[in-house]
């Protein structure tokens, strides 16, 4: 235990050796735009062998694919709704036949309905759970077995800090992200005895993409939204460093500590003071 703590402390000071990506085939769900597009760029810049993009909007997928190819990296796209189990399994088979084995799976696809429970349509609530949570079950089941055989693989979950601290007005998103966090926590522990296969969970603060357009906190200068480029860069670095958990920015660690020691009444006052209690009132994002 002491050795592991010291090792982690040393890692914060001394630069660690980054994993070579030149032999890795990367698949990114929700890869056509937003953070997914930035992840494709970052993996390409860092030398990934092949990149595969999944999504539901062909126009975005095609644009990103062409951009990655112009960077000199082999790239393919497949239209796939990760919330549809059979579609995931069929598309995964097509990927293996056309591209080969996937060694890094990035579960990035997500949707947000952006309403309270009573204002939410039942089908919209189900859609969030199917894509944000169950979709990760299906993609992981589709690609993890071969990773275990090869003893080479990495499962990445682009989650959200809202998995740890929910807000009103996004009950579908917060619930699905909390479920996905538990999924990854269990999966990561389950892979401890699986040589060569690891997992990374990324929990970023509000990121400036069209998905959460209109969301406002009270002190934007104190809590500015993250740039997609920053989230992508830190995520790929976490994969290369085999980092199990990444909170962005680092100040979000304070949130975890505060939630564990403060009474609920105090946490509620923090929500009201910071503006997170009403931040979704101006939500105009993409659902």
GUMIDO-824761 format. One record per residue: residue in one letter; x, y, z of N, C-alpha, C in turn. Coordinates in steps of 0.001 Angstrom, whole numbers, plus 500000, padded with zeros to 6 digits. Layout:
R code    n_u    n_v    n_w   ca_u   ca_v   ca_w    c_u    c_v    c_w
R    A      X      Y      Z      X      Y      Z      X      Y      Z
...
//
This chain:
R code    n_u    n_v    n_w   ca_u   ca_v   ca_w    c_u    c_v    c_w
R    X 500824 498801 500000 500000 500000 500000 500867 501261 500000
R    X 501845 501318 500907 502740 502474 500986 503515 502633 499679
R    X 503956 501503 499129 504700 501527 497865 503864 502157 496757
R    X 502579 501802 496692 501711 502321 495641 501484 503819 495802
R    X 501350 504273 497054 501168 505704 497308 502407 506483 496888
R    X 503590 505956 497266 504848 506610 496898 505028 506621 495382
R    X 504679 505514 494735 504799 505411 493279 503926 506450 492591
R    X 502701 506623 493109 501793 507610 492528 502325 509025 492719
R    X 502890 509284 493899 503447 510605 494188 504626 510922 493271
R    X 505476 509936 493062 506626 510121 492171 506153 510384 490743
R    X 505077 509699 490362 504537 509879 489015 504033 511281 488752
R    X 503632 511987 489814 503166 513357 489662 504317 514323 489403
R    X 505508 513924 489820 506676 514797 489696 507512 514463 488473
R    X 507796 513175 488300 508646 512747 487195 507790 512328 485995
R    X 508181 512704 484789 507418 512318 483600 507450 510807 483384
R    X 506281 510240 483147 506194 508793 482926 506295 508483 481437
R    X 506642 507247 481131 506744 506818 479743 505350 506628 479168
R    X 505088 507245 478016 503785 507157 477378 503693 505917 476495
R    X 502524 505297 476502 502282 504114 475679 502376 504454 474191
R    X 503035 503612 473438 503147 503778 471991 501830 503356 471350
R    X 501261 504215 470527 499961 503942 469905 500074 503486 468455
R    X 501278 503289 467962 501480 503034 466540 500920 501691 466067
R    X 500615 500803 466988 500057 499498 466605 498616 499338 467071
R    X 498006 500438 467502 496672 500369 468086 495585 500785 467092
R    X 494503 500018 467085 493305 500361 466326 492274 500920 467310
R    X 491860 502149 467090 491007 502864 468036 489598 503015 467478
R    X 488588 502688 468290 487200 502917 467899 486586 503926 468861
R    X 485980 504971 468303 485377 506035 469095 483897 506117 468770
R    X 483039 505887 469756 481601 506071 469540 481276 507555 469681
R    X 480261 508002 468954 479976 509432 468941 481146 510200 468382
R    X 481787 509637 467364 483050 510174 466871 482939 511238 465793
R    X 481720 511614 465429 481570 512558 464333 481726 514015 464695
R    X 481503 514350 465979 481556 515765 466359 481879 515911 467836
R    X 482031 517169 468269 482281 517436 469670 483573 516816 470174
R    X 483509 516264 471376 484690 515637 471969 485138 514448 471139
R    X 484193 513724 470554 484549 512568 469736 485447 512934 468571
R    X 485135 514036 467906 485964 514492 466785 487355 514887 467271
R    X 487409 515567 468399 488698 515968 468962 489527 514755 469388
R    X 488864 513725 469896 489566 512495 470266 490180 511838 469033
R    X 489439 511830 467939 489968 511248 466698 491221 512003 466256
R    X 491171 513337 466317 492337 514145 465955 493519 513848 466856
R    X 493248 513740 468158 494329 513551 469126 494971 512178 468961
R    X 494175 511143 468774 494746 509806 468561 495549 509770 467270
R    X 495048 510462 466237 495782 510501 464968 497111 511215 465138
R    X 497103 512353 465825 498331 513120 466036 499362 512333 466843
R    X 498876 511462 467715 499780 510687 468559 500149 509335 467942
R    X 499770 509134 466684 500298 507993 465942 499486 506727 465942
R    X 498207 506779 466274 497377 505567 466233 497391 504963 464824
R    X 497376 503652 464763 497486 502954 463467 496227 503150 462617
R    X 495069 502855 463200 493791 503026 462503 492768 503622 463473
R    X 491858 504394 462924 490796 504985 463737 489452 504662 463096
R    X 488523 504208 463930 487171 503875 463481 486191 504764 464236
R    X 485271 505367 463496 484278 506257 464093 482890 505652 463973
R    X 482161 505684 465075 480760 505269 465088 479888 506467 465418
R    X 478693 506498 464838 477749 507552 465150 476460 507352 464388
R    X 475536 508295 464588 474233 508184 463932 474056 509172 462790
R    X 474942 510174 462684 474809 511210 461650 475928 511066 460641
R    X 475590 510587 459451 476613 510276 458452 477399 511511 458022
R    X 476741 512655 457912 477424 513868 457469 478615 514197 458376
R    X 478389 514164 459682 479462 514467 460637 480555 513408 460595
R    X 480152 512156 460522 481122 511065 460474 482005 511170 459235
R    X 481388 511474 458106 482131 511564 456849 483125 512719 456895
R    X 482705 513876 457440 483595 515035 457538 484802 514734 458415
R    X 484557 514109 459566 485660 513797 460481 486591 512762 459883
R    X 486016 511766 459216 486827 510726 458584 487769 511328 457539
R    X 487243 512222 456710 488075 512862 455685 489191 513683 456325
R    X 488880 514358 457414 489891 515163 458099 491017 514287 458646
R    X 490649 513160 459239 491658 512267 459812 492508 511643 458705
R    X 491887 511307 457603 492642 510743 456475 493638 511751 455919
R    X 493257 513020 455897 494163 514064 455424 495356 514245 456352
R    X 495201 513812 457604 496308 513860 458554 497276 512702 458341
R    X 496900 511766 457453 497772 510644 457149 497464 509374 457909
R    X 496309 509338 458605 495926 508159 459393 494757 507449 458730
R    X 494833 506141 458640 493728 505358 458093 492502 505513 458984
R    X 491370 505837 458383 490159 506090 459170 488932 505553 458439
R    X 488016 504977 459194 486774 504435 458653 485617 504867 459535
R    X 484428 504949 458954 483256 505249 459777 482136 504255 459496
R    X 481330 504025 460533 480181 503133 460439 479009 503815 461136
R    X 477850 503780 460511 476653 504314 461147 476133 503262 462123
R    X 476043 503635 463394 475617 502675 464416 475019 503404 465605
R    X 473855 502969 466025 473210 503464 467241 473605 502536 468377
R    X 474465 503001 469291 474972 502124 470348 473878 501704 471322
R    X 472741 502396 471280 471632 502004 472145 470886 500792 471620
R    X 471204 500369 470394 470567 499210 469778 471535 498028 469852
R    X 471247 497078 470731 472179 495981 471002 472531 495188 469754
R    X 471543 494757 468989 471817 493944 467810 472602 494717 466760
R    X 472308 496018 466651 473042 496855 465698 474507 496968 466101
R    X 474760 497063 467398 476140 497118 467890 476885 495843 467530
R    X 476282 494700 467807 476954 493428 467541 477199 493222 466042
R    X 476225 493607 465217 476384 493442 463770 477466 494379 463224
R    X 477476 495618 463718 478463 496581 463235 479860 496216 463729
R    X 479949 495684 464939 481248 495246 465469 481830 494141 464591
R    X 480979 493244 464143 481427 492170 463254 481941 492752 461945
R    X 481228 493766 461426 481645 494405 460177 482987 495119 460349
R    X 483204 495706 461507 484464 496394 461793 485620 495396 461792
R    X 485422 494266 462464 486485 493254 462524 486839 492744 461135
R    X 485823 492573 460271 486062 492055 458931 486760 493074 458038
R    X 486428 494356 458205 486975 495387 457319 488259 496016 457842
R    X 488340 496226 459156 489450 496979 459742 490416 496095 460517
R    X 489870 495089 461217 490694 494246 462076 490284 494379 463532
R    X 491129 493911 464430 490811 493922 465856 490928 495333 466439
R    X 489955 495691 467244 489988 496970 467962 490715 496748 469287
R    X 491720 497576 469550 492493 497435 470788 492250 498573 471774
R    X 491661 499673 471309 491266 500759 472214 489833 501155 471871
R    X 488929 500943 472813 487526 501296 472633 487214 502522 473479
R    X 486737 503587 472835 486390 504814 473553 484881 504997 473504
R    X 484225 504772 474634 482780 504960 474737 482493 506424 475037
R    X 482199 507165 473978 481999 508604 474085 480570 509033 473768
R    X 479828 508221 473045 478474 508591 472616 477572 508875 473809
R    X 476807 509963 473712 475890 510317 474796 474841 511300 474290
R    X 473706 511319 474962 472647 512291 474677 472159 512858 476004
R    X 471530 514024 475944 470928 514628 477128 469562 515180 476734
R    X 468563 514872 477548 467208 515349 477293 467043 516761 477850
R    X 467629 517008 479020 467666 518353 479570 466373 518851 480173
R    X 465621 517956 480819 464373 518367 481459 464234 517679 482819
R    X 463300 518183 483617 463016 517548 484904 462290 516233 484659
R    X 462159 515440 485702 461499 514138 485566 460073 514279 485061
R    X 459297 515170 485665 457884 515294 485317 457675 515931 483953
R    X 458671 516656 483460 458556 517266 482136 459139 516396 481035
R    X 459703 515258 481409 460394 514406 480444 459463 513398 479797
R    X 459653 513238 478512 458943 512205 477763 459549 510842 478089
R    X 458712 509840 478273 459204 508516 478662 460195 507948 477657
R    X 459894 508111 476377 460794 507577 475353 462143 508280 475379
R    X 462144 509583 475683 463401 510328 475769 464235 509851 476948
R    X 463572 509546 478059 464279 509017 479226 464920 507674 478904
R    X 464184 506821 478220 464719 505515 477842 465884 505649 476873
R    X 465777 506606 475944 466844 506831 474967 468160 507169 475659
R    X 468093 508020 476687 469303 508402 477418 469948 507199 478084
R    X 469125 506359 478700 469679 505193 479388 470249 504182 478398
R    X 469569 504003 477270 470036 503038 476268 471366 503462 475651
R    X 471509 504738 475331 472735 505207 474678 473852 505440 475686
R    X 473551 506156 476771 474603 506569 477712 475111 505436 478594
R    X 474241 504485 478907 474636 503410 479824 474699 502052 479135
R    X 473558 501573 478677 473520 500222 478109 474387 500113 476851
R    X 474529 501215 476128 475389 501185 474945 476803 500763 475283
R    X 477270 501143 476473 478626 500765 476890 478702 499276 477234
R    X 477604 498733 477726 477569 497283 477952 477762 496554 476624
R    X 476997 496986 475607 477004 496259 474336 478348 496409 473609
R    X 478899 497627 473568 480173 497804 472867 481303 497062 473573
R    X 481289 497097 474886 482336 496404 475642 482236 494896 475454
R    X 481012 494377 475498 480829 492938 475268 481248 492546 473854
R    X 481097 493465 472916 481436 493159 471528 482943 493090 471298
R    X 483725 493938 471996 485156 494036 471695 486086 493512 472786
R    X 485620 493432 474015 486497 493002 475100 486992 491562 474961
R    X 486159 490597 474540 486657 489211 474448 487924 489070 473611
R    X 487987 489752 472482 489174 489651 471631 490373 490341 472276
R    X 490124 491432 472990 491206 492095 473716 491819 491155 474746
R    X 490976 490403 475416 491458 489454 476419 492282 488351 475766
R    X 491848 487902 474589 492604 486879 473865 493974 487410 473449
R    X 494003 488629 472963 495254 489240 472505 496138 489702 473657
R    X 495528 489803 474846 496192 490394 476013 496688 491799 475675
R    X 495823 492519 474993 496120 493896 474597 494801 494629 474363
R    X 494494 495584 475223 493260 496326 475030 493057 497390 476088
R    X 492200 498349 475768 491908 499432 476700 490473 499894 476465
R    X 489679 499940 477530 488308 500436 477475 488280 501817 478114
R    X 487765 502797 477384 487722 504176 477875 486275 504642 477940
R    X 485924 505295 479039 484587 505854 479194 484692 507363 479361
R    X 484138 508115 478403 484016 509566 478546 482742 509827 479340
R    X 482904 510014 480628 481769 510189 481514 481564 511677 481794
R    X 481191 512033 483000 480954 513423 483379 481038 513549 484885
R    X 481434 514725 485354 481470 514976 486792 480060 514912 487369
R    X 479045 515008 486502 477662 514901 486957 477327 513482 487415
R    X 478202 512536 487123 478029 511183 487653 478224 511173 489158
R    X 478991 512146 489656 479296 512233 491090 478458 513290 491793
R    X 478009 514286 491060 477248 515383 491658 476162 515812 490679
R    X 474972 515306 490876 473868 515561 489952 473323 516977 490099
R    X 472654 517436 489040 472017 518751 489043 470564 518610 488590
R    X 469702 519545 488954 468316 519511 488462 468269 519801 486964
R    X 467231 519313 486319 467043 519622 484913 467794 518730 483956
R    X 468527 517768 484468 469240 516818 483599 469193 515441 484246
R    X 468016 515093 484733 467887 513868 485530 468211 512629 484711
R    X 467882 512652 483420 468183 511505 482564 469681 511326 482389
R    X 470364 512437 482139 471806 512414 481907 472567 512023 483170
R    X 472233 512670 484286 472934 512398 485541 472778 510935 485964
R    X 471567 510428 485829 471306 509037 486211 472094 508067 485336
R    X 472081 508317 484037 472789 507420 483115 474295 507476 483331
R    X 474822 508670 483641 476257 508803 483857 476692 508168 485179
R    X 475839 508249 486202 476147 507578 487470 476173 506067 487274
R    X 475248 505556 486471 475225 504121 486168 476470 503706 485392
R    X 476862 504543 484424 478052 504243 483630 479309 504275 484488
R    X 479331 505166 485476 480483 505241 486382 480602 503948 487184
R    X 479490 503453 487697 479499 502190 488447 479902 501030 487544
R    X 479421 501056 486303 479800 500028 485328 481316 499985 485147
R    X 481916 501158 484948 483360 501221 484721 484151 500872 485974
R    X 483654 501264 487130 484348 500936 488370 484403 499427 488570
R    X 483285 498771 488312 483228 497316 488427 484098 496652 487358
R    X 484022 497166 486119 484813 496600 485023 486302 496737 485286
R    X 486729 497911 485759 488141 498156 486023 488687 497176 487052
R    X 487931 496948 488112 488353 495987 489142 488369 494565 488585
R    X 487415 494265 487714 487347 492930 487127 488486 492622 486182
R    X 489163 493673 485693 490273 493486 484761 491631 493416 485442
R    X 491656 493479 486775 492929 493498 487501 493787 492265 487211
R    X 493139 491127 487018 493875 489883 486759 493922 489538 485270
R    X 493672 490528 484420 493690 490309 482976 494877 491049 482371
R    X 495982 490353 482133 497196 491022 481644 496981 491740 480320
R    X 497495 492966 480250 497471 493704 478999 496180 494448 478699
R    X 495170 494293 479555 493879 494945 479310 493536 495849 480490
R    X 493258 497117 480203 493003 498099 481258 491784 498944 480918
R    X 491443 499859 481830 490288 500729 481623 490575 502118 482182
R    X 489941 503120 481581 490081 504506 482019 488714 505169 482027
R    X 488391 505833 483121 487157 506605 483230 487520 508081 483337
R    X 486922 508899 482469 487194 510336 482451 485941 511073 482914
R    X 486112 511962 483899 484995 512718 484458 485263 514218 484281
R    X 484909 514775 483139 485156 516201 482913 484017 517074 483434
R    X 484368 518305 483774 483408 519351 484092 482706 519751 482794
R    X 481767 520653 482889 481048 521159 481718 482012 521521 480592
R    X 481766 520967 479403 482630 521195 478251 481876 521991 477186
R    X 482550 522902 476545 481900 523809 475586 481662 523135 474236
R    X 480625 522309 474187 480174 521699 472942 478698 522030 472768
R    X 478178 521759 471574 476778 522076 471307 475820 521225 472140
R    X 476321 520142 472697 475470 519254 473475 474855 519949 474689
R    X 475651 520792 475371 475159 521507 476543 475086 523013 476290
R    X 474804 523393 475079 474698 524805 474732 473602 525479 475561
R    X 473909 526651 476084 472939 527391 476879 473063 527169 478372
R    X 473741 526129 478790 473929 525865 480215 474778 526977 480831
R    X 474332 527548 481953 475021 528679 482555 475222 528463 484055
R    X 476441 528714 484529 476708 528737 485965 476826 530197 486394
R    X 476821 530444 487688 476772 531812 488194 478089 532559 488001
R    X 479190 531835 488121 480509 532469 488022 481317 531818 486899
R    X 481001 532156 485645 481687 531505 484516 483181 531777 484466
R    X 483629 532911 485007 485066 533196 485014 485801 532337 486040
R    X 485090 531997 487123 485679 531144 488152 485602 529674 487759
R    X 484510 529294 487082 484309 527914 486639 484071 527894 485127
R    X 485095 528208 484329 484917 528245 482873 484736 526838 482306
R    X 483954 526714 481233 483801 525393 480614 485107 524921 480022
R    X 485298 523624 480008 486498 523041 479413 486411 523099 477891
R    X 487541 523156 477245 487588 523075 475790 487634 521605 475377
R    X 486913 521233 474313 486954 519837 473853 488369 519356 473569
R    X 489214 520257 473061 490597 519896 472773 491341 519477 474035
R    X 491054 520167 475140 491702 519847 476405 491260 518489 476918
R    X 489956 518245 476848 489423 516956 477308 490008 515816 476486
R    X 490084 516004 475169 490627 514962 474297 492103 514702 474589
R    X 492870 515783 474718 494306 515626 474968 494561 514903 476283
R    X 493870 515316 477338 494080 514685 478641 493577 513244 478658
R    X 492538 512957 477876 492006 511591 477817 493007 510650 477162
R    X 493566 511061 476021 494535 510203 475328 495791 510036 476182
R    X 496198 511084 476866 497342 510972 477775 497056 509954 478875
R    X 495827 509974 479400 495450 509024 480456 495526 507586 479951
R    X 495144 507380 478698 495251 506044 478092 496719 505648 477986
R    X 497532 506566 477526 498963 506271 477354 499666 506051 478697
R    X 499130 506650 479758 499710 506477 481088 499043 505353 481871
R    X 498028 504719 481253 497263 503660 481909 496656 504158 483222
R    X 496075 505347 483166 495458 505982 484331 494011 505539 484439
R    X 493622 505016 485584 492286 504450 485739 491196 505512 485844
R    X 491495 506638 486497 490481 507668 486729 491070 509046 486476
R    X 490333 509861 485735 490780 511219 485436 489636 512193 485672
R    X 489830 513123 486616 488877 514197 486884 489401 515485 486264
R    X 488527 516185 485536 488927 517428 484871 487971 518563 485216
R    X 488509 519730 485627 489913 519965 485961 490266 519329 487303
R    X 491489 519483 487762 491937 518819 488998 491152 519310 490204
R    X 490567 520509 490125 489808 521048 491254 488557 520216 491556
R    X 488141 519385 490611 486976 518535 490847 487228 517503 491943
R    X 488503 517270 492284 488799 516380 493404 488233 516946 494701
R    X 488188 518289 494780 487625 518923 495969 486139 518599 496098
R    X 485467 518460 494959 484049 518117 494970 483823 516763 495627
R    X 484678 515809 495302 484562 514468 495882 484747 514527 497396
R    X 485721 515308 497833 485989 515436 499265 484824 516119 499979
R    X 484336 517229 499393 483239 517970 500019 481980 517108 500146
R    X 481685 516326 499118 480485 515486 499159 480567 514412 500238
R    X 481786 514045 500604 481951 512988 501601 481936 513506 503037
R    X 482097 514835 503220 482194 515353 504588 481117 516378 504949
R    X 480531 517058 503963 479551 518095 504270 478144 517518 504388
R    X 477317 518093 505246 475916 517668 505330 475159 518078 504076
R    X 474045 517417 503825 473272 517675 502616 472823 519134 502528
R    X 472452 519723 503640 471994 521111 503629 473087 522052 503134
R    X 474328 521789 503529 475442 522619 503084 475691 522449 501586
R    X 475585 521221 501094 475772 520962 499671 474698 521670 498847
R    X 473478 521696 499370 472389 522380 498673 472665 523872 498560
R    X 473208 524468 499606 473537 525897 499573 474646 526176 498566
R    X 475609 525254 498452 476684 525409 497463 476106 525375 496055
R    X 475161 524464 495822 474503 524379 494514 473804 525693 494175
R    X 473090 526250 495140 472361 527494 494896 473314 528657 494673
R    X 474372 528737 495481 475317 529844 495388 476089 529813 494066
R    X 476483 528625 493643 477288 528494 492420 476457 528599 491149
R    X 475157 528430 491281 474290 528505 490117 474001 527180 489463
R    X 474568 526097 489972 474301 524787 489375 472858 524351 489612
R    X 472216 524954 490613 470816 524630 490917 469890 525045 489775
R    X 470272 526105 489049 469423 526625 487971 470131 526652 486619
R    X 471292 526025 486518 472108 526155 485298 471433 525588 484054
R    X 470494 524646 484227 469841 524046 483066 468597 524810 482628
R    X 468262 525878 483329 467082 526667 482961 467238 527320 481589
R    X 468483 527576 481192 468748 528215 479903 469270 527223 478858
R    X 469131 525946 479154 469650 524885 478272 468989 524931 476904
R    X 469817 524895 475856 469331 524874 474484 470104 523844 473666
R    X 470743 522914 474344 471659 521993 473680 470999 520977 472771
R    X 471849 520147 472194 471410 519104 471272 470950 517878 472040
R    X 469727 517433 471774 469181 516261 472465 469273 515043 471568
//
